[in-house]
Amino acid sequence: MAMLKIQDFNNLTLSKRVSSVYLFAGEETYLIDVCLNKTEKLLVIDDLNKEIFYSLESSAEDILNAVQTVPLLNEKRIVIVKDLNKIRPSDAERLTSYLSNIIETSCLILLYYDNYKKETVAKRKELINKCITSKNCVSVDCRKQYESEAREFIKTEFIQKDKAISNDVALRIIEENGTDLLNISNEIEKLSLFTGKNSKNITLEDIDKISGHTKEANIYALSSYIEAKNLKKAVFIMEKLLNEGEEPVMILSAVASTIRRMLNAKSIIEEQSMSATEAALTLKIHNFYAGTFFTNLKKHSGHILKTSLKVILEADIAIKTGSNDAISILEKIVLYICRADEYIKSHLF
């Protein structure tokens, strides 16, 4: 079976056909999450028959043992493997062999968060190719979208919310967010909530009103872009806040609140074994934003979030004592949070 386009996969789900293996691969993590959610709804599997693994933390043996486990009061089990793009070669080889001898009572879902076409590790590349060609596997290309595709995505999302937009509105959204569907989806949710149920048309004026003409809107936007690790947008909004006269300490406080909320959510989900829905209720996150928030949360590790709070504390002291330029400190803080893997804490101050 060839690699499917997202539209073809959507059509396939309408047929209610279920495969034993799925591969969702590409740089557009939003599409990967959409495909995963649709597949889970199609399978209708409860938490007792669902297991999630991360490639760097689990072995192929762990994954295959889960696949071979008999479902409990259900026809199938679901086993999700995240970060397939980081799987060890030996584990990739074992999963490749599994594709030739699948177990019908389980559904194995593989999530590859990168450009699979540029895979250089031989065993991982072999696994991807086996998935694409195997009759037992449905593989979906979740690549970055072209501008024309992002424009259609915007129109479709607004139609589903019973709202109409012009081409100019769609283009403005793309101009401000690029073709990243997660950011675009977040903007669509904000616009829909802002205009309310009674307004059927989204205008350029509506976009202008939520684009940051108030400090409150900018604080919200700053938090959203930090959660999404959108460094360019986060720095842009932070500069707008400073130009509007917001105190650096207040901005730092907003950043700290954002980090604490993400850290609390991580703790609730990972340590207390709560679902995203339960965590949203506990943290009082509005339904409109819960999906985007928990998708963004996956981009942050608990370790980096904890370290970020320590860095913020150091920044707070530096700003209040005047030992460093406040604007420079804030920029470095946002850079650290959004690019922790590329930036060394010891270089901050």
C-alpha positions, 0 to 999 in steps of 0.5 A, spaced: 500 500 500 502 506 498 503 512 502 496 516 503 495 523 503 491 526 508 485 527 504 485 519 502 486 517 509 480 521 511 476 518 506 478 511 508 476 512 515 469 514 513 469 506 510 470 504 518 475 499 515 481 498 520 488 496 519 492 492 524 498 497 523 498 504 522 504 509 520 503 517 521 509 520 519 511 527 517 513 534 520 506 536 521 505 534 528 498 537 528 496 532 522 499 526 526 495 528 532 489 528 527 490 521 524 491 518 531 485 521 534 481 519 528 484 512 529 482 511 536 475 513 535 474 508 529 477 503 534 473 505 540 478 502 545 478 503 552 484 505 557 484 498 559 486 496 552 491 502 550 498 502 551 503 508 549 511 507 548 516 512 547 522 509 542 528 512 546 525 509 553 522 502 551 525 496 547 522 493 541 521 487 546 516 491 551 512 494 545 511 487 542 509 484 548 504 489 549 502 487 542 501 480 544 497 481 550 490 478 549 485 484 549 481 485 556 473 485 554 474 487 547 476 485 540 482 489 540 488 492 543 491 499 541 499 500 542 502 507 540 509 508 539 511 515 539 518 518 536 519 512 531 524 517 528 528 516 534 528 508 535 534 504 536 536 500 529 536 494 533 528 495 535 527 498 528 529 491 525 524 487 530 518 491 528 520 490 521 519 483 522 513 484 526 510 487 519 510 480 516 507 476 522 502 481 525 497 479 530 490 481 528 487 482 536 492 488 536 493 495 532 500 498 532 500 505 531 507 508 529 508 516 530 514 518 526 515 526 527 520 528 522 521 528 514 521 520 513 524 521 506 530 524 509 531 518 514 539 516 514 539 510 519 538 504 514 534 500 519 529 505 521 529 507 513 527 499 512 522 499 517 518 505 514 519 502 507 516 496 509 510 500 513 509 503 506 509 497 502 505 492 507 498 490 505 497 490 513 499 497 514 496 504 512 501 509 512 499 516 511 504 522 509 503 528 514 508 533 511 508 540 512 502 543 507 503 548 502 500 555 502 494 553 498 493 547 502 493 551 508 488 556 505 483 550 504 484 547 511 482 554 514 476 554 510 474 547 512 475 549 519 471 555 519 465 551 515 465 546 520 464 552 526 459 554 521 462 561 520 464 564 513 471 567 511 474 571 505 480 569 501 483 575 504 482 573 511 485 566 510 491 569 507 492 574 513 492 568 517 497 564 513 501 571 513 501 571 521 502 564 522 505 561 516 503 554 514 504 551 521 497 547 522 497 547 529 498 555 530 493 556 525 488 551 528 489 556 535 488 562 531 481 559 528 479 557 535 481 564 538 477 567 532 471 563 533 471 564 540 472 572 540 466 572 534 461 568 538 456 563 536 451 569 533 456 572 528 457 568 522 462 572 518 470 572 520 473 579 517 479 582 517 477 587 523 476 581 527 483 579 526 486 586 528 482 586 534 485 579 537 492 581 534 494 584 540 491 591 541 491 590 548 496 588 553 491 582 555 491 579 548 498 580 548 499 576 554 495 570 552 498 570 545 505 570 548 503 564 553 500 561 547 506 561 542 511 559 548 507 553 549 507 552 541 515 553 541 514 558 536 520 563 538 519 568 532 512 569 534 513 569 542 519 574 541 515 579 537 509 579 542 514 580 547 517 586 544 510 589 543 508 588 550 515 592 552 513 597 547 506 598 550 509 600 557 509 593 560 514 592 566 519 586 564 517 583 571 510 582 569 512 579 563 517 574 566 511 573 571 506 571 565 512 566 562 513 563 569 505 562 570 505 559 563 511 554 565 508 552 571 501 550 568 505 546 563 509 543 569 502 542 573 499 538 567 505 534 566 505 532 573 497 530 573 498 526 566 504 522 568 504 522 575 497 521 577 495 518 570 490 522 569 487 523 562 487 529 558 480 531 559 481 530 566 487 534 567 483 540 563 478 540 568 483 540 574 487 546 571 480 549 568 482 549 561 477 551 556 475 546 552 476 551 546 483 551 548 484 544 551 486 540 545 491 545 542 494 546 549 495 538 550 498 537 543 503 543 545 505 540 551 508 534 548 513 538 545 516 540 552 519 535 557 518 535 564 526 536 565 526 542 561 520 545 564 523 544 571 530 547 569 526 553 565 523 555 572 530 555 575 532 560 569 526 564 570 528 565 578 535 567 576 532 572 571 528 575 576 533 576 580 537 579 575 532 584 572 530 586 579 538 588 581 539 591 574 545 587 573 543 585 566 539 589 561 531 586 562 530 586 555 536 582 553 534 577 559 527 576 557 529 574 550 534 569 552 529 566 557 524 565 551 530 563 547 531 557 552 524 555 553 523 554 545 530 552 544 532 548 550 536 543 546 540 548 542 541 553 547 546 552 553 543 555 560 550 557 562 550 562 556 544 566 559 547 570 564 
